[in-house]
Amino acid sequence: MELNERILHYLEKSDKVDTLKLASEFGEDHQKVVGAVKSLEALDMVISEAAKSTKWELTEEGKLVADKGSHEAVLYKSVPESGIPQAELMKTSPNAKVGFSKAMSSGWILIDKSGGAPIVKRKVAAITDVVQDHLNEVKKGLDTLPDNVRNDYKKRKLLQEITIKSFLLSKGPQFATSIKKLETDLTSEMLLTGSWKTLDFKPYNFDALGQPPECGHLHPLLKVRSEFREIFLEMGFTEMPTNKYVESSFWNFDALYQPQQHPARDAHDTFFVSSPATCTQFPMVYLEKVKKVHSEGGYGSQGYRYDWKIEEAQKNLLRTHTTAVSARMLYHLAQQKEFTPQKYFSIDKVFRNETLDATHLAEFHQVEGVIAARGLGLADLIAVLDAFFQRLGFNRLQFKPAYNPYTEPSMEIFAFHEGLGKWIEIGNSGVFRPEMLLPMGLPEDVNVIAWGLSLERPTMIKYGLNNIRDLVGPRVDLQMVHTNPICRLNK
C-alpha cells in the first residue's frame, strides 16, 4: 500500500493519532508522513491539528561526556596518587579549567601549597561520575532527571531542549480507506460522452491567488532618468546622440579649449584606450584653428602660449564628460548656412579614474543641457537653471563661482542632502568661452550657456540613499530595486 492509504487504514482503527507515532510505526521519515497528510487533507479525508512536543537531547559536548566521562571525572583520573603540579594538570585537556572547578566544588581534589608551587592531589580514593550516568540515561530516552539537574546541564551546554512539531490527525468529512482520484479538468471528451455526470471533481478555489508573473523591475536610476528626460522635452530641448563612449582627446579636451598640460588629461584622472590608441579623422580646417587659439591665441585671447601637439589630440579615451558630444553638436550647428537657435540635452555614461567613496564612482551618468542663441549671458543661465531645478523639486540650492577652461563665467551647483546632512555638489554650469565657439564658425553674437549634473546624486537625494554604492555596484539590494516607488519629481 502507498503511504497515504496506510495512514487511512491506521486512522480507521483509532479516533486520533499523532504523525510522530505514525512515522515510528511505519519506519518512515516524519516529513514524508506530513507530506502525505497534507495531500489527504486537501481531499477532506483527514483533519489535522498542529501539535508541539519537547524532548531533551545531548549536545555534541554532552555526547562526548556520555562516552568519555565528565570533565571533572577526566581531570580527577589525570591526578596521580603522589599529586601533580597544577600548571601541568591544566594542560591535560582543553576542558581542564571547567573540570578543575567542578572537581574542587565536588570535593574530589585539593591543592597543596606547602612545597611552594601548588600541587593538586586526590582528596577521595574513588568517585562516581554522576554526570556521565545522567547523560547516558538521557541518551537511552529516559526522562528521570530532576528539573534543577537538567537545567544545570543545560547551562553547561551538555543538554538541549528540542521542540518537535507534529500534527494530530482525525477523520475528515470525506474519510475512506481508499483514495479516489478527483478530476481537476472538465474536458471536451467528458462533455461528449456524458461521463462527467458520474465523476467526482476537485473543488475549485476561486479565492486562490494566481502565480505572480515573472517580470523585470526598473532601477531607480532609470526612473529618475525618465523624469529628467521628460523635463528637458517639456522645456523644448532636443536629445543629442551619445552612443560613442570612446572619444578622441581632441573632442573631449582640445575642442573645449582645455590645454594639453591640464591635470584632467593625466592617466590618474582619465581612462585612456590602448587599442585603438589613436584617432586620425578630424575636420582639419577646424583642427588648425583650435591649434592656433591654443598656441598663439585669437578672438581677443592670448591663448595658452605652448607648443600644441596633434599627438596628444589623437589619443583615444573613455569620455570624461558628455560635453564632448556638445562640442560636436555645436560644430555641426556652426556649419549651417544660416544660424538657428538650438536647445540640446543628453543623459548618458561618462568615465573618470576616481577613487570610490560614498559619493564618487569611476563610471556614472551625466545630465547635460546646452542652449545656443544670440545675446545670451549669465542672467539667462541663472534663470534657466532656476526653472530647471524647480521642475526637479530641488529648492535648497546654492551657486558658487568656479573655474572651467571652456566656460567664463562658471558656477558650481550645490544641493542639500538630508541623509548626509550636508551640501553636496550636483552640477556645474557656465557660459562657453569665445575661444571655444568662434573657431567652430559660430557668429560672434551667438553665445552658448550650458550646465551638467550627475544622475546618481539627485537619485540618492530622491530615494534617501547615503552611499552611492547602495545604488550602483555589487552591494545593491535587489529587493530595493523591486520595491522602490515610482519617481515623482516635484514640478
C-alpha positions in Angstrom: 0.0 0.0 0.0 1.0 3.6 -0.6 1.8 5.7 2.5 -1.5 7.7 2.1 -3.6 4.5 2.3 -1.6 3.1 5.2 -2.4 6.3 7.1 -6.1 5.9 6.3 -6.2 2.3 7.4 -4.4 3.1 10.7 -6.8 6.0 11.3 -9.8 3.8 10.7 -8.9 1.9 13.9 -8.4 4.9 16.1 -10.1 8.3 16.5 -6.9 10.3 16.7 -3.2 9.7 16.0 -0.1 11.8 16.1 2.1 11.9 13.0 5.2 11.2 15.1 3.6 7.9 16.2 2.8 7.1 12.5 6.4 7.8 11.5 7.6 5.5 14.2 5.1 2.8 13.4 5.7 2.9 9.6 9.5 3.4 9.9 9.2 6.5 7.7 10.7 9.9 7.9 8.4 12.3 9.7 8.4 14.9 7.0 7.4 12.3 4.4 4.4 11.4 6.6 3.5 15.1 7.0 3.6 15.5 3.2 1.2 12.5 2.8 -1.2 14.0 5.4 -1.3 17.3 3.5 -2.4 15.6 0.3 -5.1 13.7 2.3 -6.2 17.0 3.9 -6.7 18.6 0.5 -9.2 15.8 -0.3 -11.0 16.4 3.0 -10.3 12.9 4.1 -8.4 13.8 7.3 -8.3 16.8 9.6 -5.1 17.9 11.2 -4.3 20.0 14.2 -0.9 21.4 14.9 0.8 19.9 18.0 4.1 20.6 19.7 6.2 18.4 22.0 9.6 18.8 23.6 12.3 16.4 24.4 15.9 16.7 25.7 18.9 15.7 23.7 22.6 15.6 24.2 24.7 18.3 22.6 27.9 17.4 20.9 29.8 18.1 24.1 27.2 16.1 26.0 27.7 13.1 23.7 31.5 13.3 24.4 30.8 13.4 28.2 28.5 10.4 27.9 31.2 8.4 26.1 34.4 9.5 27.8 33.2 10.8 31.2 32.6 14.3 32.7 35.3 16.9 32.6 35.7 16.7 36.3 36.0 12.9 36.3 38.5 13.0 33.4 40.6 15.6 35.4 40.4 13.5 38.6 41.7 10.5 36.8 44.6 12.6 35.5 45.8 13.3 39.1 48.3 10.5 40.2 48.4 9.3 43.8 51.5 11.4 44.5 49.9 14.5 43.1 50.8 16.7 40.1 51.7 20.4 39.7 48.6 22.5 39.0 50.2 24.2 35.9 51.0 20.8 34.4 47.5 19.4 35.2 45.8 22.3 33.4 47.5 21.2 30.2 45.9 17.7 30.2 42.8 18.5 28.3 41.0 21.5 26.6 38.3 21.3 29.3 40.7 21.1 32.3 39.6 24.6 33.6 35.9 23.5 33.9 36.9 20.1 35.2 39.2 21.6 37.8 36.4 23.9 39.1 33.8 21.2 39.2 36.2 18.7 40.9 37.1 21.2 43.5 33.5 22.1 44.3 32.7 18.3 44.5 35.5 17.8 47.0 37.4 15.3 44.8 40.7 17.1 44.8 42.7 19.6 46.9 45.6 22.0 46.4 48.8 21.5 48.5 50.9 24.8 48.7 53.3 23.7 51.4 56.1 23.0 49.0 56.0 26.3 47.2 54.4 25.6 43.7 50.8 24.4 44.1 50.4 20.6 43.9 47.0 19.1 43.1 46.2 15.8 45.0 43.3 13.5 45.3 41.1 14.2 48.3 39.0 11.0 47.9 40.0 7.5 47.0 37.2 6.9 44.5 34.5 8.8 42.7 31.2 8.1 41.0 30.7 10.1 37.7 27.1 11.0 38.2 27.1 13.4 35.3 28.1 10.6 32.8 25.4 8.3 34.3 22.7 11.0 33.9 23.6 11.8 30.3 23.6 8.1 29.4 20.0 7.9 30.8 19.0 10.8 28.5 20.8 9.1 25.6 18.6 6.0 26.2 15.5 8.1 26.1 14.7 8.1 29.8 13.3 11.3 31.3 14.1 10.8 35.0 16.3 13.8 35.8 15.0 16.5 38.2 14.4 19.9 36.7 17.2 21.6 38.6 19.7 19.0 37.5 18.5 19.1 33.9 18.7 22.9 33.9 22.3 22.8 35.3 23.3 20.5 32.5 21.6 22.9 30.0 23.7 25.8 31.4 26.8 23.6 31.0 25.7 23.1 27.3 25.6 19.3 27.8 21.8 19.1 27.2 19.5 21.0 24.8 15.7 21.1 24.6 14.3 20.3 21.2 10.8 21.4 20.1 9.2 18.9 17.8 6.3 20.0 15.6 3.7 17.4 14.6 0.1 17.0 13.7 -2.8 15.3 15.4 -5.0 13.5 12.8 -8.7 12.7 12.9 -11.2 11.6 10.3 -12.4 14.2 7.8 -15.9 14.6 6.2 -14.7 12.6 3.1 -12.9 9.9 5.1 -12.5 6.5 3.4 -9.9 3.8 3.4 -9.2 4.1 -0.4 -8.4 7.2 -2.3 -10.5 8.1 -5.3 -8.7 10.4 -7.7 -10.7 13.6 -8.2 -10.8 15.1 -11.7 -9.3 18.6 -12.0 -10.3 19.5 -15.6 -13.6 19.3 -17.4 -12.6 18.0 -20.9 -14.5 18.1 -24.2 -14.5 14.3 -24.2 -16.3 14.2 -20.8 -18.9 16.5 -22.2 -19.4 14.5 -25.4 -19.7 11.1 -23.7 -21.6 12.4 -20.6 -19.0 10.8 -18.3 -18.8 14.0 -16.3 -22.1 13.1 -14.6 -20.5 10.1 -12.7 -17.1 11.7 -12.0 -16.1 13.5 -8.8 -14.3 16.8 -9.4 -11.9 18.6 -7.1 -13.5 21.8 -5.8 -12.1 25.0 -7.3 -10.7 27.6 -5.0 -11.8 30.8 -6.7 -10.2 32.9 -3.9 -6.7 31.5 -4.5 -4.1 33.9 -5.8 -2.5 33.2 -9.2 1.2 32.7 -9.7 2.7 36.2 -10.0 4.2 36.6 -13.5 8.0 37.0 -13.7 8.9 40.5 -14.8 11.7 43.0 -14.7 11.9 46.0 -12.5 13.1 49.5 -13.3 16.2 50.6 -11.4 15.8 54.0 -9.5 18.4 55.5 -11.9 16.2 54.6 -14.9 13.1 56.1 -13.2 14.9 59.4 -12.4 16.4 59.4 -15.9 13.0 59.2 -17.4 11.8 62.1 -15.3 14.8 64.2 -16.3 14.2 63.4 -20.0 10.6 64.4 -19.7 11.5 67.7 -18.1 14.0 68.5 -20.9 11.4 67.6 -23.6 8.8 69.8 -21.9 11.3 72.7 -22.0 11.7 72.3 -25.7 15.1 70.6 -25.8 16.3 68.1 -28.4 18.2 65.0 -27.3 21.8 64.6 -28.6 23.2 61.3 -29.8 25.5 59.9 -27.1 26.3 56.4 -28.4 30.1 56.9 -28.5 31.8 56.0 -25.2 35.2 56.3 -26.8 36.3 59.8 -27.9 39.5 61.3 -29.1 41.3 63.8 -26.8 40.6 66.4 -29.5 36.8 66.4 -29.0 37.0 65.6 -25.3 39.6 68.3 -24.4 41.1 70.4 -27.2 37.9 71.4 -28.8 36.7 72.6 -25.4 39.8 74.9 -25.1 41.3 72.7 -22.4 45.1 72.9 -22.5 47.1 69.7 -23.2 49.0 70.1 -19.9 45.8 70.2 -17.9 45.8 67.7 -14.9 42.5 66.2 -16.1 44.4 64.8 -19.1 46.6 62.7 -16.8 46.2 58.9 -16.5 45.3 59.4 -12.9 42.1 61.2 -13.9 41.2 59.7 -17.3 40.9 56.2 -18.7 43.0 56.1 -22.0 42.3 53.4 -24.5 45.1 51.1 -25.6 43.5 49.6 -28.7 42.9 51.6 -30.9 45.2 54.1 -29.1 44.8 57.0 -31.6 42.3 58.6 -33.9 43.3 60.3 -37.2 40.0 61.6 -38.6 39.4 65.2 -37.8 38.0 68.3 -39.6 41.4 69.6 -40.5 40.4 73.3 -41.0 38.8 73.4 -37.6 41.7 71.5 -36.1 44.2 74.1 -37.3 42.0 76.9 -35.8 42.0 75.0 -32.5 45.7 74.6 -32.6 46.2 78.3 -33.3 44.0 79.5 -30.5 45.7 77.2 -28.0 49.3 78.1 -29.0 49.0 81.7 -30.3 45.6 82.9 -29.1 43.0 84.8 -31.1 39.5 86.2 -30.9 40.7 88.6 -28.2 42.6 86.0 -26.3 46.3 85.4 -25.9 45.9 81.6 -25.7 47.9 79.3 -23.5 51.3 80.0 -25.3 52.5 76.4 -25.6 53.6 74.1 -28.4 50.3 72.3 -29.2 50.8 68.7 -30.4 48.5 66.7 -32.6 49.8 63.5 -31.0 48.1 64.5 -27.7 44.9 65.3 -29.5 44.8 62.0 -31.3 44.8 59.9 -28.1 41.6 57.8 -27.6 39.9 57.7 -24.2 36.7 56.9 -22.4 34.9 60.2 -22.5 35.1 62.1 -19.2 32.0 64.2 -19.9 29.2 64.4 -22.4 30.4 68.0 -23.2 32.5 66.3 -25.9 29.2 65.4 -27.6 28.0 69.0 -27.1 31.2 70.2 -28.8 30.4 68.0 -31.9 26.8 69.2 -32.0 27.9 72.9 -31.8 30.5 72.4 -34.5 27.8 70.9 -36.8 25.4 73.7 -35.9 28.1 76.2 -37.0 28.3 74.6 -40.4 24.7 75.6 -41.2 24.4 78.4 -43.8 22.1 80.3 -41.5 22.3 80.0 -37.8 19.1 78.9 -35.9 18.9 78.9 -32.1 19.0 75.4 -30.6 18.5 73.7 -27.2 20.2 70.3 -26.7 20.3 67.8 -23.9 21.9 64.4 -23.2 21.8 61.8 -20.4 24.5 59.1 -20.7 27.5 57.5 -19.1 30.9 59.1 -18.6 34.1 57.6 -17.1 36.7 59.1 -14.7 39.6 57.5 -12.8 38.0 58.3 -9.4 38.7 56.8 -6.0 35.4 55.1 -4.9 33.7 56.6 -1.9 30.2 57.4 -0.6 29.6 60.0 -3.4 32.0 59.1 -6.2 32.1 56.3 -8.8 34.5 55.6 -11.7 31.5 55.3 -14.0 28.4 57.5 -13.7 25.8 59.3 -15.7 26.0 62.9 -16.7 22.9 65.0 -17.4 23.7 68.0 -19.7 21.7 70.9 -21.1 23.0 73.3 -23.8 21.3 76.4 -25.2 22.8 78.3 -28.2 21.2 81.6 -29.1 22.1 85.2 -29.8 22.7 87.6 -26.8 22.7 85.0 -24.0 24.5 85.8 -20.8 24.9 84.9 -17.1 21.4 86.2 -16.2 19.9 83.9 -18.8 21.9 81.0 -17.4 20.7 81.6 -13.8 17.1 82.0 -15.0 17.2 78.7 -16.9 18.9 76.9 -14.0 16.2 78.2 -11.6 13.4 76.9 -13.9 15.1 73.6 -14.5 15.9 72.8 -10.8 12.4 74.0 -9.7 11.0 71.3 -12.0 13.3 68.8 -10.4 11.9 69.8 -7.0 15.2 70.9 -5.6 14.5 74.2 -3.7 17.6 74.2 -1.4 20.2 75.2 -3.9 23.4 77.2 -3.8 25.6 78.6 -6.6 29.4 79.1 -6.2 31.8 80.8 -8.6 34.1 78.3 -10.2 36.7 77.9 -13.0 36.4 75.8 -16.1 38.7 76.0 -19.1 35.8 76.3 -21.5 33.3 78.5 -19.6 33.6 82.0 -18.3 31.8 82.8 -16.0 31.4 79.4 -14.4 29.2 78.3 -11.4 29.1 75.1 -9.3 25.6 73.9 -8.2 25.1 72.5 -4.7 22.0 70.8 -3.2 21.4 69.9 0.4 21.4 66.1 1.1 19.0 65.4 4.0 20.5 61.9 4.6 24.2 63.0 4.6 23.2 66.2 6.4 25.4 68.4 4.2 25.6 70.3 0.9 26.9 68.2 -2.0 27.9 69.3 -5.4 25.4 68.1 -8.0 26.3 70.1 -11.1 28.4 72.6 -12.9 27.4 75.4 -15.3 28.7 78.3 -17.3 28.8 80.4 -20.5 31.1 78.8 -23.2 34.2 80.9 -24.0 34.6 82.7 -27.4 38.0 80.7 -27.7 35.9 77.6 -27.9 32.9 78.8 -30.1 34.4 81.1 -32.7 36.9 78.6 -34.1 33.9 76.4 -34.9 32.5 79.1 -37.1 29.6 80.3 -35.0 28.6 84.0 -35.4 30.2 86.4 -32.9 26.9 87.4 -31.4 25.9 83.8 -30.6 26.5 82.7 -27.0 26.1 79.2 -25.5 25.1 78.5 -21.9 25.3 75.0 -20.5 25.0 73.0 -17.3 25.7 69.5 -16.3 25.0 67.3 -13.3 25.2 63.7 -12.4 22.2 61.4 -12.4 23.3 59.4 -9.4 23.4 62.2 -6.8 19.9 63.6 -7.4 18.7 60.0 -7.3 20.3 59.5 -3.9 18.6 62.6 -2.7 15.2 61.5 -4.0 15.4 57.9 -2.6 17.2 58.8 0.7 20.4 56.9 0.0 23.5 57.9 1.8 26.1 55.8 -0.1 26.3 55.7 -3.9 27.5 52.1 -3.6 24.0 51.2 -2.4 22.7 52.5 -5.8 25.2 51.1 -8.2 27.5 48.1 -7.9 27.7 44.6 -6.2 26.3 45.9 -2.9 22.9 46.9 -4.4 19.9 45.3 -2.6 17.8 43.7 -5.3 14.8 43.9 -3.1 15.2 47.7 -3.1 15.2 47.7 -6.9 12.0 45.6 -6.8 10.1 47.7 -4.3 11.3 51.3 -4.7 8.5 53.7 -5.5 7.9 55.4 -8.8 9.9 58.6 -9.1 7.8 61.7 -8.9 9.8 64.9 -9.1 8.0 68.0 -7.8 7.1 70.0 -10.8 
